[in-house]
């Protein structure tokens, strides 16, 4: 996974990021309190997926628009559901992904922050694009050359209409 990409923050309900998948990597989560690698009670590592996206976001002239999102728990489930809804068995580099923070769930215990609720949309690349497949369970390090989207306006495929796919 390349370094230097910015994380998309999802600070408030309605925040959404849309872009082309550059790569997918599996990595172990970090415990928020201890900053140590997170594990389940049985000792198995808690894993998550990081997806780098080529977006049309640009915060400065040096910003290449690449953002990453970390998928675990509910965001991972929303992503997996979107891939299945698109009729795909695995994630493909070069596919379009849109991930939206749609609301807050119910905390699992008293004093905890409510979990975020997610909606995701996935569109596989054209078969003739020559894009490498990346199995979702694997840690792909392949990178696909990205073409930045024009900055003037949001492309039509990235404009969600109600709960319809933004593509």
Order of alpha helices (4+ residues) and beta strands (2+ residues): beta-beta-beta-beta-alpha-beta-beta
